[in-house]
Amino acid sequence: MGDYTLITPAGADAWRAYHDIRRTVLFEARGQVGVYDPNHPDDKLPEHHAKALLFHGDPVGVVRIDIEGTTALLRRVAIREEVQRRGHGRALIVLAEQFAQEQGCRRLASHVAVDAVGFYEKCGFMVDELGSDSVLMSKPMHRSA
């Protein structure tokens, strides 16, 4: 993972990149133009951790990791469209899992889009519950020695 860094955005440029990725990939690419709120109150809660994935210093992906007891819920996972299918998503999941373990979590979970189920299965997640527009998936985490 030496080429990758998972950071908490700091400064205007880092936050702009974080919100740009979320807005374009998760909203506008899905036809939801003009509805993204970069000031949503859920993003400011102390147990919600905004993270950006950098590849050689360039922001390529984002995730918000919500800590709920011993579960880390991955929310709004997104990789910039022009760099998808290059291993960045898998790197993001690995680094998010490391962060969650550092917070004392023992399980990862995420509500994923139906077309992303195969990717999450390749990352070790299993289907917990089928929803109308998303699938709840989870993965137990093992403590490193």
C-alpha positions as CSV (number, residue, x, y, z in Angstrom):
1,M,0.0,0.0,0.0
2,G,3.1,2.2,-0.2
3,D,1.6,4.2,-3.1
4,Y,-1.5,5.0,-1.2
5,T,-2.4,7.2,1.8
6,L,-5.8,7.5,3.5
7,I,-6.1,11.0,5.0
8,T,-8.6,13.1,6.8
9,P,-9.1,16.1,4.5
10,A,-7.6,19.3,5.9
11,G,-7.6,22.7,4.2
12,A,-9.9,24.0,1.6
13,D,-8.3,22.2,-1.4
14,A,-8.5,18.8,0.3
15,W,-12.1,19.3,1.3
16,R,-13.0,20.6,-2.2
17,A,-11.5,17.4,-3.8
18,Y,-13.3,15.2,-1.3
19,H,-16.7,16.8,-2.0
20,D,-16.0,16.9,-5.8
21,I,-15.5,13.2,-5.9
22,R,-18.6,12.4,-3.8
23,R,-20.7,14.9,-5.8
24,T,-19.7,13.8,-9.3
25,V,-19.5,10.0,-8.7
26,L,-22.3,9.4,-6.3
27,F,-24.8,12.0,-7.3
28,E,-24.3,13.6,-10.7
29,A,-23.2,10.4,-12.4
30,R,-26.5,8.9,-11.2
31,G,-28.6,11.7,-12.5
32,Q,-29.0,13.6,-9.2
33,V,-27.7,17.0,-10.2
34,G,-27.9,19.9,-7.7
35,V,-28.8,17.8,-4.7
36,Y,-25.5,17.1,-3.1
37,D,-25.0,19.0,0.2
38,P,-21.3,19.4,1.2
39,N,-22.5,20.8,4.6
40,H,-24.7,17.8,5.6
41,P,-24.8,17.6,9.4
42,D,-24.1,13.9,9.4
43,D,-20.6,14.6,8.0
44,K,-19.7,16.6,11.0
45,L,-20.5,14.1,13.8
46,P,-17.5,13.1,15.9
47,E,-17.9,9.3,15.2
48,H,-18.1,10.0,11.4
49,H,-14.6,10.1,9.8
50,A,-14.3,11.6,6.3
51,K,-11.3,10.1,4.5
52,A,-9.7,10.7,1.1
53,L,-7.6,8.1,-0.7
54,L,-4.4,9.6,-2.2
55,F,-2.4,7.8,-4.9
56,H,1.0,9.3,-5.2
57,G,-0.5,12.4,-3.5
58,D,-3.4,12.7,-6.0
59,P,-7.0,12.3,-4.5
60,V,-8.6,9.4,-6.3
61,G,-11.2,8.2,-3.9
62,V,-13.3,8.9,-0.7
63,V,-15.1,7.2,2.0
64,R,-16.8,8.2,5.3
65,I,-16.2,5.7,8.0
66,D,-18.9,5.8,10.7
67,I,-17.9,4.0,13.9
68,E,-20.9,2.4,15.7
69,G,-19.6,0.4,18.6
70,T,-17.4,-2.4,17.2
71,T,-18.7,-1.9,13.6
72,A,-17.3,0.5,11.0
73,L,-19.9,1.4,8.5
74,L,-18.4,2.5,5.1
75,R,-20.5,5.2,3.6
76,R,-20.3,7.0,0.3
77,V,-17.4,5.0,-1.1
78,A,-16.3,6.5,-4.4
79,I,-13.4,6.4,-6.8
80,R,-13.0,9.1,-9.5
81,E,-14.6,7.7,-12.6
82,E,-11.6,8.2,-14.9
83,V,-9.4,6.1,-12.6
84,Q,-11.8,3.3,-11.7
85,R,-10.9,-0.4,-12.4
86,R,-7.2,0.2,-11.5
87,G,-7.1,-1.2,-8.0
88,H,-7.8,2.0,-6.1
89,G,-11.1,0.7,-4.7
90,R,-9.5,-2.3,-3.2
91,A,-6.7,-0.1,-1.7
92,L,-9.4,2.1,-0.2
93,I,-11.1,-0.9,1.4
94,V,-7.8,-2.2,2.8
95,L,-6.9,1.2,4.3
96,A,-10.4,1.8,5.6
97,E,-10.2,-1.6,7.3
98,Q,-6.9,-0.7,8.9
99,F,-8.3,2.6,10.2
100,A,-11.4,0.7,11.6
101,Q,-9.2,-1.8,13.4
102,E,-7.2,1.1,15.0
103,Q,-10.6,2.4,16.3
104,G,-11.2,-1.0,17.9
105,C,-13.7,-2.3,15.4
106,R,-14.2,-5.9,14.6
107,R,-16.6,-5.7,11.7
108,L,-16.9,-3.7,8.5
109,A,-20.3,-3.1,6.9
110,S,-21.6,-1.1,4.0
111,H,-24.9,-0.5,2.1
112,V,-23.7,-1.0,-1.4
113,A,-25.2,-0.4,-4.8
114,V,-26.5,-3.6,-6.5
115,D,-23.9,-3.2,-9.3
116,A,-21.1,-3.1,-6.7
117,V,-21.9,-6.4,-4.9
118,G,-19.3,-8.4,-6.9
119,F,-16.5,-5.9,-6.0
120,Y,-17.3,-6.1,-2.3
121,E,-17.5,-9.9,-2.5
122,K,-14.0,-9.9,-3.9
123,C,-12.9,-7.8,-0.9
124,G,-14.3,-10.4,1.5
125,F,-17.7,-9.0,2.2
126,M,-20.8,-11.2,2.4
127,V,-24.5,-10.2,1.8
128,D,-26.4,-9.6,5.0
129,E,-29.6,-8.2,3.7
130,L,-31.1,-7.3,0.3
131,G,-32.8,-3.8,0.2
132,S,-34.8,-2.2,-2.5
133,D,-32.0,-0.1,-3.8
134,S,-28.9,-1.3,-1.9
135,V,-27.5,-4.4,-0.4
136,L,-26.2,-4.5,3.2
137,M,-22.9,-6.4,3.2
138,S,-20.4,-7.0,6.0
139,K,-17.0,-8.5,6.7
140,P,-15.5,-9.7,10.0
141,M,-12.1,-8.2,10.7
142,H,-9.3,-10.3,12.3
143,R,-6.9,-8.8,14.7
144,S,-3.3,-8.6,13.4
145,A,-0.7,-10.2,15.5
